[in-house]
């Protein structure tokens, strides 16, 4: 009887080990698949965020290199979230909460370096881009430092005392600002910073480029509202790409013709991604960075800190509600702070949890950091 019991025990342990190995392998492949899926959704979002941050006409010729910097910043954020977050399925990227402040800082520097500015700080056109990149990176780094301080002092709950109308109004403006930037990208126009500039959308060329995108956007919105499935958005994105290039094929339109018509961005020269850091002008002598413009951004930086801290708390609250388990707000805010410190040090931009994609990954049962 003892021998039989021992044999049964050994078989049970063997089956348990095989079950764990099989579950671990399955979770690994699931993590890889949903990591790729999240990545495909993040890339176009990061490109659009880059266009929002650097929406001034001065930055347009540098856009291919700037996109690489934003994408690299997203990589840095995700590595930090995958390493430090208590949630193995966490998705963290360059986020929309700080974009308006970064864009305002960039615009302020451009205006300060314009020839007609009485306080130009001896700033010339060649100083604009290096100064902007340096200021935005330092602002991101300091934001991360402050978030770490708040989390270490366990003050995350105090951030939630900011009046809801203030935050609600700002979040509404984020939606308006991103929508306006999306219309400008589709229409191929630059310099749209307010409703007063919307006249640029009503030229024949702009309307021809805008209408298909607006119709597709409305259809996607209706589908997302009516079909409660996490696969709706990625399937819509895939369908739009497939439909667009199928239409080009059926009409006999070449890629170059589509580029000339404004449907596809023009190609930029291929170069190693690390050459984008040459835009900082760190090797130039004398330095091209005008440090006197940094203190001017203090008020905007303070607003950015408050909004990013609050929106990060809201992201954690949304994830907590979906997860059904309590989360340590201070610990999660510490993760956000560390990712912004790393991003700022490497020349990147502000980021936080992307709660929609984090919840999407969690619902799929992914419990491995391989996904990030």
C-alpha positions as CSV (number, residue, x, y, z in Angstrom):
1,X,0.0,0.0,0.0
2,X,2.9,2.4,0.9
3,X,4.6,1.5,-2.4
4,X,1.5,2.1,-4.4
5,X,0.8,5.4,-2.6
6,X,4.4,6.5,-3.3
7,X,4.0,5.7,-7.0
8,X,0.8,7.6,-7.2
9,X,2.4,10.6,-5.5
10,X,5.3,10.5,-8.0
11,X,2.9,10.4,-11.0
12,X,0.9,13.3,-9.5
13,X,4.0,15.4,-9.1
14,X,5.1,14.5,-12.7
15,X,1.7,15.5,-14.1
16,X,1.8,18.7,-12.0
17,X,5.2,19.7,-13.4
18,X,4.1,18.9,-16.9
19,X,1.0,21.0,-16.4
20,X,3.0,23.9,-15.1
21,X,5.5,23.6,-18.0
22,X,2.7,23.5,-20.5
23,X,1.0,26.5,-18.9
24,X,4.2,28.5,-18.8
25,X,4.9,27.7,-22.4
26,X,1.4,28.7,-23.4
27,X,1.6,31.9,-21.4
28,X,4.9,32.7,-23.1
29,X,3.5,32.4,-26.6
30,X,0.4,34.3,-25.6
31,X,2.6,37.1,-24.2
32,X,4.6,37.2,-27.4
33,X,1.5,37.4,-29.6
34,X,-0.2,40.1,-27.6
35,X,3.0,42.0,-27.3
36,X,3.3,42.1,-31.1
37,X,-0.4,43.1,-31.3
38,X,0.1,46.0,-28.8
39,X,3.2,47.1,-30.6
40,X,1.4,47.4,-33.9
41,X,-1.2,49.6,-32.2
42,X,1.3,51.7,-30.4
43,X,3.5,52.6,-33.4
44,X,1.0,54.8,-35.3
45,X,-0.1,56.4,-32.0
46,X,3.5,57.3,-31.2
47,X,3.9,58.8,-34.7
48,X,0.8,60.9,-34.2
49,X,2.0,62.0,-30.7
50,X,5.3,63.2,-32.3
51,X,3.3,65.3,-34.8
52,X,1.4,66.8,-31.9
53,X,4.5,67.7,-29.8
54,X,6.4,69.1,-32.8
55,X,3.4,70.7,-34.6
56,X,5.2,74.0,-35.3
57,X,6.2,74.4,-39.0
58,X,9.9,74.8,-38.0
59,X,10.1,71.1,-37.0
60,X,8.6,69.6,-40.2
61,X,11.8,69.0,-42.0
62,X,13.2,67.1,-39.0
63,X,10.1,64.9,-38.5
64,X,11.6,61.6,-39.6
65,X,14.3,61.9,-37.0
66,X,11.9,63.2,-34.4
67,X,9.6,60.2,-34.9
68,X,12.6,57.9,-34.1
69,X,13.2,59.8,-30.9
70,X,9.6,59.4,-29.8
71,X,9.5,55.7,-30.7
72,X,12.8,55.2,-28.8
73,X,11.2,57.0,-25.8
74,X,8.3,54.6,-26.0
75,X,10.7,51.6,-25.9
76,X,12.4,53.1,-22.8
77,X,9.1,53.6,-21.0
78,X,7.9,50.0,-21.8
79,X,11.2,48.5,-20.6
80,X,10.8,50.3,-17.3
81,X,7.1,49.3,-16.9
82,X,7.9,45.7,-17.7
83,X,10.7,45.7,-15.2
84,X,9.3,47.7,-12.2
85,X,5.5,47.6,-12.4
86,X,3.7,45.2,-10.0
87,X,1.5,44.3,-13.0
88,X,3.2,41.8,-15.4
89,X,0.9,42.8,-18.2
90,X,1.5,46.5,-17.8
91,X,1.7,48.7,-21.0
92,X,3.4,52.1,-20.6
93,X,4.3,54.4,-23.4
94,X,4.6,58.1,-24.3
95,X,1.2,59.3,-23.3
96,X,-1.2,62.1,-24.3
97,X,-1.5,63.7,-20.8
98,X,1.8,65.6,-21.1
99,X,1.7,66.2,-24.9
100,X,0.0,69.6,-24.8
101,X,2.5,71.0,-22.3
102,X,5.5,69.6,-24.3
103,X,4.0,71.1,-27.5
104,X,3.5,74.5,-25.7
105,X,7.1,74.5,-24.5
106,X,8.3,73.7,-28.0
107,X,6.2,76.6,-29.4
108,X,7.4,78.9,-26.7
109,X,11.0,78.3,-27.6
110,X,10.3,78.8,-31.3
111,X,8.7,82.2,-30.6
112,X,11.5,83.2,-28.3
113,X,14.0,82.5,-31.0
114,X,12.0,84.4,-33.7
115,X,13.7,87.5,-35.1
116,X,10.9,89.8,-33.9
117,X,11.1,88.7,-30.3
118,X,12.5,91.5,-28.0
119,X,13.8,88.9,-25.6
120,X,15.4,86.6,-28.1
121,X,18.3,85.7,-25.8
122,X,20.6,86.0,-28.8
123,X,18.8,82.9,-30.1
124,X,19.0,82.1,-33.8
125,X,17.2,79.6,-36.0
126,X,20.0,77.1,-35.6
127,X,19.4,77.1,-31.8
128,X,15.7,76.2,-31.9
129,X,15.8,72.5,-32.4
130,X,18.7,71.6,-30.0
131,X,17.2,73.9,-27.3
132,X,13.8,72.4,-27.7
133,X,15.0,68.8,-27.5
134,X,17.1,69.6,-24.4
135,X,14.4,71.5,-22.6
136,X,11.8,68.8,-23.3
137,X,14.1,66.0,-22.1
138,X,15.0,67.9,-18.9
139,X,11.3,68.6,-18.3
140,X,10.6,64.9,-18.6
141,X,13.5,64.0,-16.3
142,X,12.4,66.5,-13.6
143,X,8.8,65.3,-13.9
144,X,10.1,61.8,-13.1
145,X,12.1,63.0,-10.2
146,X,9.0,64.8,-8.7
147,X,6.8,61.7,-9.2
148,X,9.4,59.6,-7.4
149,X,9.5,62.1,-4.5
150,X,5.7,62.1,-4.3
151,X,5.6,58.3,-4.2
152,X,8.3,58.0,-1.6
153,X,6.5,60.4,0.6
154,X,3.4,58.4,0.0
155,X,1.5,61.5,-1.2
156,X,-0.2,60.0,-4.2
157,X,-3.6,60.2,-2.6
158,X,-3.2,64.0,-2.2
159,X,-2.9,64.4,-6.0
160,X,-6.5,63.2,-6.2
161,X,-7.7,66.3,-4.4
162,X,-7.3,68.4,-7.6
163,X,-10.8,69.6,-8.5
164,X,-12.5,67.3,-11.0
165,X,-13.8,70.1,-13.2
166,X,-10.2,71.2,-13.7
167,X,-9.0,67.7,-14.7
168,X,-12.2,67.0,-16.7
169,X,-11.7,70.2,-18.7
170,X,-8.1,69.4,-19.4
171,X,-8.9,65.9,-20.5
172,X,-11.6,67.2,-22.8
173,X,-9.1,69.7,-24.3
174,X,-6.6,66.8,-24.9
175,X,-9.3,65.1,-27.0
176,X,-9.9,68.3,-28.9
177,X,-6.2,68.9,-29.4
178,X,-5.5,65.4,-30.6
179,X,-8.5,65.5,-32.9
180,X,-7.3,68.8,-34.4
181,X,-3.8,67.4,-34.9
182,X,-5.3,64.3,-36.6
183,X,-7.2,66.4,-39.0
184,X,-4.1,68.4,-39.8
185,X,-2.1,65.3,-40.4
186,X,-4.7,63.9,-42.8
187,X,-5.1,67.2,-44.7
188,X,-1.3,67.6,-45.0
189,X,-1.4,71.1,-43.5
190,X,0.8,72.6,-40.8
191,X,0.4,75.5,-38.5
192,X,-3.1,74.6,-37.2
193,X,-3.0,75.6,-33.5
194,X,-6.5,76.9,-32.9
195,X,-10.1,77.0,-34.4
196,X,-9.1,80.2,-36.1
197,X,-6.8,78.2,-38.3
198,X,-9.5,75.7,-39.4
199,X,-9.9,77.6,-42.7
200,X,-6.9,75.6,-43.9
201,X,-9.1,72.4,-43.8
202,X,-11.6,73.8,-46.3
203,X,-9.4,73.9,-49.4
204,X,-10.3,71.4,-52.2
205,X,-7.1,69.5,-51.7
206,X,-7.5,69.3,-47.9
207,X,-11.1,68.2,-48.1
208,X,-10.2,65.5,-50.6
209,X,-7.7,64.1,-48.2
210,X,-9.8,64.7,-45.1
211,X,-13.2,63.1,-46.0
212,X,-12.1,59.4,-46.3
213,X,-10.3,59.6,-42.9
214,X,-13.2,61.3,-41.2
215,X,-15.6,58.7,-42.5
216,X,-13.4,55.8,-41.5
217,X,-12.9,57.4,-38.0
218,X,-16.7,57.7,-37.6
219,X,-17.2,54.1,-38.6
220,X,-14.5,52.9,-36.2
221,X,-16.1,54.9,-33.4
222,X,-19.6,53.4,-34.0
223,X,-18.1,49.9,-34.1
224,X,-16.2,50.4,-30.9
225,X,-19.3,51.7,-29.2
226,X,-21.6,48.9,-30.4
227,X,-19.3,45.9,-30.3
228,X,-17.8,45.1,-26.9
229,X,-14.7,43.3,-28.1
230,X,-11.0,44.1,-27.6
231,X,-10.3,42.9,-31.1
232,X,-12.4,45.6,-32.8
233,X,-9.7,48.3,-32.9
234,X,-6.8,46.1,-34.2
235,X,-9.2,44.5,-36.8
236,X,-10.3,47.9,-37.9
237,X,-6.7,49.1,-38.3
238,X,-5.8,46.0,-40.3
239,X,-8.9,46.4,-42.5
240,X,-8.2,50.0,-43.2
241,X,-4.6,49.2,-44.3
242,X,-5.7,46.2,-46.4
243,X,-8.5,48.2,-48.0
244,X,-6.3,51.2,-48.8
245,X,-3.6,49.2,-50.5
246,X,-6.1,47.0,-52.3
247,X,-7.7,50.1,-53.7
248,X,-4.4,51.3,-55.0
249,X,-3.8,47.9,-56.6
250,X,-7.3,47.9,-58.2
251,X,-7.0,51.4,-59.6
252,X,-3.4,50.9,-60.8
253,X,-2.1,53.7,-58.7
254,X,1.6,53.4,-57.8
255,X,3.1,54.2,-54.4
256,X,4.9,57.2,-55.9
257,X,1.6,58.6,-57.3
258,X,-0.1,58.1,-53.9
259,X,2.8,60.0,-52.3
260,X,2.5,62.8,-54.8
261,X,-1.2,63.0,-54.2
262,X,-0.6,63.3,-50.4
263,X,-2.1,59.9,-49.4
264,X,1.3,58.5,-48.2
265,X,4.2,60.3,-46.6
266,X,7.3,60.9,-48.7
267,X,10.3,58.6,-48.2
268,X,13.1,60.0,-46.1
269,X,16.8,59.0,-46.5
270,X,17.7,55.8,-44.6
271,X,20.1,56.4,-41.7
272,X,21.0,54.7,-38.4
273,X,18.5,55.5,-35.7
274,X,21.3,56.8,-33.3
275,X,22.0,59.6,-35.7
276,X,18.8,61.3,-34.5
277,X,20.7,62.3,-31.3
278,X,22.9,64.5,-33.5
279,X,19.9,66.9,-33.5
280,X,20.8,67.9,-29.9
281,X,24.0,69.5,-31.2
282,X,25.9,68.3,-28.2
283,X,29.2,68.1,-30.2
284,X,28.9,71.6,-31.5
285,X,31.3,74.3,-30.1
286,X,30.0,76.6,-28.8
287,X,26.9,74.8,-27.6
288,X,23.7,75.4,-29.7
289,X,21.5,75.0,-26.6
290,X,20.2,78.3,-25.1
291,X,19.9,77.4,-21.5
292,X,18.4,80.8,-20.7
293,X,15.1,79.6,-22.2
294,X,14.8,76.7,-19.7
295,X,13.5,78.7,-16.6
296,X,10.8,80.2,-18.8
297,X,9.0,76.9,-18.9
298,X,8.7,76.6,-15.1
299,X,4.9,77.4,-15.0
300,X,4.1,75.0,-17.9
301,X,6.2,72.3,-16.2
302,X,4.3,72.7,-13.0
303,X,1.0,72.3,-14.8
304,X,2.4,69.2,-16.6
305,X,3.5,67.6,-13.3
306,X,0.1,68.0,-11.7
307,X,-1.8,66.7,-14.7
308,X,0.5,63.7,-15.4
309,X,0.4,62.8,-11.7
310,X,-3.4,63.0,-11.6
311,X,-3.9,61.2,-14.9
312,X,-1.5,58.5,-13.8
313,X,-3.6,58.0,-10.7
314,X,-6.7,57.8,-12.8
315,X,-5.0,55.1,-15.0
316,X,-4.1,53.1,-11.9
317,X,-7.7,53.5,-10.6
318,X,-9.1,52.2,-13.9
319,X,-6.8,49.2,-13.9
320,X,-7.6,48.5,-10.3
321,X,-11.3,48.6,-11.0
322,X,-10.9,46.1,-13.8
323,X,-8.5,43.9,-11.9
324,X,-10.8,43.7,-8.8
325,X,-7.8,43.9,-6.5
326,X,-6.4,46.8,-4.6
327,X,-3.2,48.4,-6.0
328,X,-0.6,50.5,-4.3
329,X,-1.0,53.9,-5.9
330,X,2.4,55.1,-4.6
331,X,4.2,52.1,-5.9
332,X,2.7,52.5,-9.4
333,X,3.4,56.2,-9.3
334,X,7.0,55.3,-8.5
335,X,7.1,53.1,-11.6
336,X,5.8,56.1,-13.7
337,X,8.5,58.3,-12.1
338,X,11.3,55.9,-12.9
339,X,10.3,55.5,-16.5
340,X,10.2,59.3,-17.0
341,X,13.6,59.7,-15.4
342,X,15.0,57.1,-17.7
343,X,13.2,58.6,-20.7
344,X,14.4,62.1,-19.9
345,X,18.0,61.0,-19.4
346,X,18.0,59.3,-22.8
347,X,16.4,62.3,-24.6
348,X,12.8,61.2,-24.5
349,X,9.4,62.5,-23.5
350,X,6.7,62.0,-20.8
351,X,4.8,58.8,-20.5
352,X,2.6,56.7,-18.2
353,X,0.4,53.7,-18.1
354,X,-1.7,53.1,-21.2
355,X,-4.7,51.8,-19.2
356,X,-6.8,50.7,-22.3
357,X,-4.0,48.4,-23.6
358,X,-3.1,47.3,-20.1
359,X,-6.7,46.2,-19.5
360,X,-6.8,44.6,-23.0
361,X,-3.8,42.5,-22.2
362,X,-5.0,41.6,-18.8
363,X,-8.4,40.4,-20.2
364,X,-6.6,38.1,-22.5
365,X,-5.1,36.3,-19.4
366,X,-1.5,37.4,-20.1
367,X,0.6,37.0,-17.0
368,X,4.1,37.3,-18.3
369,X,6.4,40.3,-18.7
370,X,7.4,39.0,-22.1
371,X,4.4,40.8,-23.5
372,X,6.0,44.2,-22.7
